């Protein structure tokens, strides 16, 4: 159920707000990669934000931050990151 909410409902709302297609799995992969390769939380968040900007260049900063927070929460619930 939670997976469906993250991958469908929330992504559809953000897609509607931005007018752009969003692949939540790509953002989740960025978060998992950052967890494995970077040391500080700030570095991880900055790197993930840079990656999102590459695929969604016209999205507002608050939406990028929301996507990062949602992906981190999803990864934690799945047990992929601490």
C-alpha distances in whole Angstrom, upper triangle without the diagonal:
4,5,5,6,9,10,10,11,13,14,16,17,19,20,21,23,25,25,24,22,20,18,16,16,20,19,17,20,23,21,21,25,26,25,27,30,31,32,31,28,30,31,28,26,30,29,26,27,30,28,25,29,30,27,27,30,30,27,28,28,26,23,24,23,20,19,20,19,15,16,17,14,12,15,15,12,12,16,18,20,21
4,5,5,6,9,10,10,11,13,15,15,17,19,20,21,23,24,23,21,18,17,13,14,18,17,14,18,20,18,18,22,23,22,24,27,27,28,28,24,27,28,24,23,26,26,22,23,27,25,23,26,27,25,24,28,28,25,25,25,22,20,20,20,17,15,17,15,11,12,14,11,8,11,12,9,10,13,15,17,18
4,5,5,6,8,10,10,11,13,15,16,17,19,21,22,23,21,18,15,14,11,11,14,14,12,15,17,16,16,19,21,20,22,25,26,27,27,24,26,26,23,22,25,24,20,22,25,22,20,24,25,22,22,26,26,24,25,24,22,19,20,19,16,14,16,15,11,11,13,11,8,10,12,9,9,13,14,16,18
4,5,5,6,7,9,10,11,13,15,15,17,19,20,21,19,17,15,13,11,12,16,16,14,17,19,19,19,22,24,23,25,28,29,30,30,27,28,29,25,24,27,26,22,23,26,24,21,24,25,23,22,26,26,23,24,25,23,20,20,20,17,15,17,17,13,13,16,14,11,14,16,13,13,17,17,19,21
4,6,5,5,6,8,10,11,12,14,15,17,18,19,18,16,14,14,11,13,16,15,14,18,19,18,19,23,23,23,26,28,28,30,29,25,27,28,24,23,25,25,21,22,25,23,20,23,25,22,21,25,24,21,22,22,20,17,18,18,15,13,15,14,11,12,14,12,10,14,15,13,14,17,18,19,21
4,6,6,5,7,9,10,11,13,15,16,17,18,17,15,12,11,8,10,13,12,11,14,16,15,16,19,20,19,22,24,25,26,25,22,23,24,21,19,22,21,18,18,21,19,17,20,21,19,18,22,22,19,20,19,17,14,15,15,12,10,12,11,7,8,11,10,7,11,13,11,12,15,15,16,18
4,6,7,6,8,11,11,12,14,16,16,17,15,12,10,8,6,8,11,11,10,13,15,15,16,19,20,20,22,24,25,27,27,24,25,25,22,20,22,22,18,19,21,19,16,19,20,17,17,21,21,18,20,20,19,15,16,17,14,11,13,14,10,10,13,12,9,12,15,13,13,17,16,18,20
4,6,5,6,9,10,10,12,14,15,15,14,12,10,10,9,11,14,14,14,17,18,18,20,22,23,24,26,28,29,31,30,27,28,28,25,23,25,25,21,21,23,21,18,21,22,19,18,22,21,19,20,21,20,16,17,18,15,13,16,16,12,13,16,15,13,16,18,16,16,20,20,21,24
4,6,5,6,9,10,11,12,14,15,15,13,12,12,11,14,16,16,16,19,20,20,22,24,25,25,28,30,30,32,30,27,28,29,26,23,26,25,22,21,24,22,19,22,23,20,19,22,21,18,19,20,18,15,17,17,14,13,16,16,12,14,17,15,13,17,19,17,18,21,22,23,25
4,5,5,6,9,10,11,12,14,13,12,10,11,9,13,15,13,14,17,18,17,19,22,22,23,26,27,27,29,27,24,24,25,22,20,22,22,19,18,21,20,16,19,21,18,16,19,19,15,16,17,14,11,13,14,10,9,12,12,9,11,14,13,12,15,17,16,17,20,20,21,22
4,5,5,6,8,10,10,11,10,9,7,8,7,10,12,11,12,15,16,16,18,20,21,22,25,26,26,28,27,24,24,25,22,19,21,21,17,17,19,17,14,16,18,15,13,17,16,13,15,16,14,11,12,14,11,9,12,13,10,11,14,14,13,15,18,17,18,21,20,21,23
4,5,5,6,9,10,10,10,8,8,10,10,13,15,14,16,19,19,20,22,24,25,26,28,30,30,32,31,27,27,28,25,23,24,24,20,20,22,20,17,18,20,17,15,18,17,15,16,18,16,13,15,16,14,12,16,16,13,15,18,18,16,19,21,20,21,24,24,25,27
4,5,5,6,9,10,11,11,10,13,12,16,17,16,17,20,21,21,23,25,25,26,29,30,30,32,30,27,27,28,25,22,24,24,21,19,22,21,17,18,20,18,15,18,16,14,14,16,14,11,14,15,12,11,15,15,13,15,18,17,17,20,22,21,22,25,25,25,27
4,5,5,6,8,8,9,8,11,10,14,15,13,15,18,18,18,21,23,22,24,27,28,27,29,27,24,24,24,22,19,20,21,17,16,18,17,13,15,17,14,12,14,13,10,11,13,11,8,10,12,9,9,12,13,11,13,16,16,16,19,21,21,22,24,24,24,25
4,5,5,5,5,5,6,9,11,14,14,14,16,19,19,19,22,23,24,25,28,29,28,31,29,26,26,26,24,21,22,22,18,17,19,17,14,15,16,13,11,13,12,10,12,14,14,10,12,15,12,11,15,16,14,15,19,19,18,20,23,23,23,26,25,26,28
4,6,5,7,9,10,13,14,18,18,17,20,22,22,23,26,27,27,29,32,32,32,34,32,29,29,29,27,24,25,25,22,20,22,21,17,18,19,16,14,16,14,12,13,16,15,12,14,17,14,14,18,19,17,18,21,21,21,23,26,25,26,29,28,29,31
4,6,8,10,11,15,15,19,19,17,20,23,22,22,25,27,26,28,31,31,31,33,31,27,26,27,25,22,23,23,20,18,20,20,16,16,18,16,13,14,12,9,10,13,12,9,12,14,12,13,16,17,16,18,21,21,21,23,26,25,27,29,28,28,30
4,5,8,9,13,14,18,17,16,19,21,20,21,24,25,25,27,30,30,29,31,29,26,25,26,24,21,21,21,18,16,17,17,13,13,15,13,9,11,8,6,8,11,11,9,11,14,13,12,15,17,16,17,21,21,21,23,26,26,27,29,28,28,30
4,7,9,13,15,18,18,17,20,22,22,23,26,27,27,29,31,32,31,34,32,29,28,28,26,24,24,24,21,19,20,19,15,15,16,13,10,12,10,9,12,15,15,12,14,17,16,15,18,20,19,20,23,24,23,25,28,28,28,31,30,30,32
4,6,10,12,15,14,14,17,19,19,20,23,24,24,26,28,29,28,31,30,27,26,26,24,22,21,21,18,16,17,16,12,12,13,10,8,10,9,9,12,15,15,12,13,16,15,13,16,19,17,18,21,22,21,23,26,26,26,29,27,28,30
4,7,10,12,12,12,15,17,17,19,21,22,23,25,27,27,28,30,30,27,26,26,23,21,22,21,18,17,18,15,12,13,13,10,9,12,12,11,14,16,17,13,13,17,15,13,16,18,16,16,20,21,19,21,24,24,24,27,25,26,28
4,6,9,9,9,12,13,13,15,17,18,19,21,23,24,24,27,26,24,23,23,20,18,19,18,15,14,15,13,10,12,12,9,8,12,12,11,14,15,15,11,11,14,13,10,12,15,13,12,16,17,16,17,20,21,20,23,21,22,25
4,5,6,7,9,10,11,13,15,16,17,19,21,22,23,26,25,23,23,22,19,18,19,17,14,15,16,13,10,13,13,10,10,14,15,14,17,17,17,14,13,15,14,11,13,15,13,11,15,16,14,15,18,19,18,20,18,20,23
4,5,5,6,9,10,11,12,14,15,17,19,20,21,23,23,20,21,21,17,16,18,16,13,14,15,13,10,14,14,12,12,16,17,15,17,17,16,13,12,13,12,8,10,12,9,8,11,12,10,11,15,15,14,17,15,16,19
4,5,5,6,9,10,10,12,14,15,17,18,20,22,23,20,21,21,17,17,18,16,13,15,16,13,12,15,15,13,14,18,20,18,20,19,19,16,15,16,15,11,12,14,11,9,12,13,10,10,14,15,13,15,13,15,18
4,5,5,6,9,10,11,12,14,16,16,18,21,21,19,20,18,15,15,16,14,10,12,13,10,9,12,12,10,12,15,17,16,18,18,18,15,13,15,15,11,11,14,13,10,12,15,13,12,16,17,16,17,15,16,19
4,5,5,6,9,10,11,12,14,15,16,19,18,16,17,16,12,12,13,11,8,9,11,8,7,11,11,10,11,14,16,14,16,15,15,12,10,11,11,8,7,10,9,7,9,12,11,10,14,15,15,16,14,14,17
4,5,5,6,9,10,11,13,14,15,18,18,16,17,16,13,12,15,13,9,12,14,11,11,14,15,14,15,18,20,17,19,18,17,15,13,13,13,9,8,10,9,5,7,10,8,7,11,12,11,12,10,11,14
4,5,5,6,8,10,11,12,14,17,18,16,17,16,12,13,15,12,10,13,14,11,11,15,14,13,15,18,21,19,21,20,20,18,15,16,16,12,11,13,13,9,10,13,11,9,13,15,13,14,10,11,15
4,6,5,6,9,10,10,11,14,15,14,14,13,9,10,11,8,6,9,10,7,8,12,12,12,14,16,19,17,18,17,18,16,13,13,14,11,9,12,12,9,10,13,13,11,14,16,15,15,12,12,15
4,5,5,6,9,10,10,13,13,11,12,11,8,8,11,9,6,10,12,10,10,14,15,15,16,18,20,18,19,17,17,16,13,12,13,10,8,10,10,7,7,10,10,8,10,13,13,13,10,9,11
4,5,5,6,9,10,13,14,13,15,13,10,11,14,12,10,13,15,13,14,17,17,17,19,21,24,22,23,21,21,19,16,16,16,14,11,13,13,9,8,11,11,7,10,13,11,11,7,7,10
4,5,5,6,8,12,13,13,14,12,9,11,13,10,9,13,13,11,13,16,16,16,18,20,23,22,23,21,22,20,17,17,18,15,13,15,16,12,11,15,14,11,14,17,15,14,11,10,13
4,5,5,5,8,10,9,11,8,5,8,10,7,7,11,11,10,13,15,16,17,18,20,22,21,21,19,20,19,15,15,17,15,11,13,15,12,11,14,15,12,13,17,16,15,12,10,12
4,6,6,8,9,9,11,10,7,10,12,10,10,14,15,14,16,19,19,20,21,23,25,23,24,21,21,21,18,16,18,16,12,13,15,12,10,13,13,10,11,15,14,12,9,7,9
4,6,8,11,12,14,12,10,13,15,12,12,16,17,15,18,20,20,21,23,25,28,26,27,24,25,24,21,20,21,19,16,17,18,15,13,16,16,13,14,17,16,14,10,9,11
4,7,10,11,13,10,8,12,13,10,12,15,15,14,17,19,19,20,23,24,27,25,26,23,25,24,20,20,22,20,16,18,20,17,15,18,19,16,17,20,19,17,14,12,14
4,6,8,9,6,6,10,10,9,10,13,14,14,16,18,19,21,22,23,26,24,24,21,22,22,19,18,20,19,15,17,19,16,14,18,19,16,17,20,20,18,15,13,14
4,7,9,7,7,11,12,11,13,16,16,17,19,21,22,24,25,26,28,26,26,23,24,24,21,19,21,20,17,18,20,18,15,18,20,17,17,21,21,19,16,13,13
4,5,5,6,9,10,11,12,14,16,17,19,20,22,23,24,25,27,25,24,20,21,22,19,17,19,19,15,16,19,17,14,17,19,17,17,20,21,19,17,14,13
4,5,5,6,9,10,11,12,14,15,16,18,20,22,22,23,24,22,21,18,18,19,16,13,16,16,12,12,15,14,11,14,16,15,14,18,19,17,16,12,12
4,5,5,6,9,10,10,12,14,15,16,19,20,20,21,22,20,19,15,16,17,14,12,15,15,12,13,16,15,13,16,19,17,17,21,22,21,19,16,15
4,6,5,6,9,10,11,12,14,15,17,19,20,20,22,20,20,16,18,19,15,14,17,16,13,14,17,16,14,17,19,17,18,22,22,21,18,16,16
4,6,5,6,9,10,11,12,14,16,17,18,19,21,19,19,16,17,17,13,12,15,14,10,12,14,12,11,14,16,14,15,18,19,18,15,12,13
4,5,5,6,9,10,11,12,14,16,16,17,18,16,16,12,13,13,10,9,11,11,7,9,12,11,10,13,15,14,15,18,19,19,16,14,14
4,6,5,6,9,10,11,13,15,15,15,17,15,15,12,13,14,11,10,13,13,10,12,15,14,13,17,18,17,19,22,22,22,19,17,18
4,5,5,6,9,10,11,13,14,15,17,16,16,14,16,16,12,12,15,13,11,13,16,14,13,17,18,16,18,21,21,21,18,16,18
4,5,5,6,9,10,11,12,13,16,14,15,12,14,13,9,10,12,10,7,11,12,10,10,14,15,14,16,19,19,19,16,14,16
4,5,5,6,9,10,10,11,13,11,11,9,11,10,6,7,10,9,7,11,13,12,12,16,17,16,18,21,21,22,19,18,19
4,5,5,6,9,10,10,12,12,13,11,14,13,9,11,14,12,11,14,16,15,16,19,20,19,21,24,24,24,21,20,22
4,5,5,7,9,10,13,12,14,13,15,14,10,12,14,12,11,14,15,13,15,18,18,17,20,22,22,22,19,19,21
4,5,5,6,8,10,9,11,10,12,10,7,10,11,9,9,13,13,12,14,17,17,17,19,21,21,22,20,19,21
4,5,5,5,8,7,9,9,12,11,8,11,13,11,12,15,16,15,17,20,20,20,23,25,25,26,23,22,25
4,6,6,9,10,13,13,16,14,11,14,16,14,14,18,18,17,19,22,22,21,24,26,26,27,24,23,26
4,6,9,10,13,13,16,13,11,14,15,13,14,17,17,16,18,21,20,20,23,25,24,26,23,23,26
4,6,6,9,11,13,10,9,13,13,11,13,16,16,15,18,21,20,21,24,25,25,27,24,24,27
4,6,9,10,13,11,10,14,15,14,15,18,19,18,21,23,23,24,26,28,28,30,27,27,29
4,7,9,12,10,10,14,15,14,16,19,19,19,22,24,24,25,28,29,30,31,29,29,30
4,7,8,7,7,10,11,11,13,15,16,16,19,21,21,22,25,26,27,28,27,26,28
4,6,5,7,9,10,11,13,15,16,17,19,20,21,23,25,26,27,29,27,26,27
4,5,5,6,9,10,11,12,14,15,17,18,20,21,23,24,26,27,25,24,25
4,5,5,6,9,10,10,12,14,15,16,18,20,21,22,24,26,24,23,24
4,5,5,6,9,10,10,12,14,15,16,18,20,21,22,24,23,22,23
4,5,5,6,9,10,11,12,14,15,16,18,20,21,22,21,20,21
4,5,5,6,9,10,11,12,14,15,16,18,20,21,20,18,19
4,5,5,6,8,10,10,12,14,15,16,18,20,19,18,19
4,6,5,6,9,10,10,12,14,15,16,18,17,16,18
4,5,5,6,9,10,10,12,14,15,16,15,13,15
4,5,5,6,9,10,11,12,14,15,14,13,14
4,5,5,6,9,10,11,12,14,14,13,14
4,5,5,6,9,10,10,12,11,11,13
4,5,5,6,9,10,10,9,8,9
4,5,5,6,9,10,10,9,10
4,5,5,6,9,9,9,11
4,5,5,6,5,6,8
4,5,5,6,5,6
4,5,8,9,9
4,6,8,10
4,6,7
4,7
4
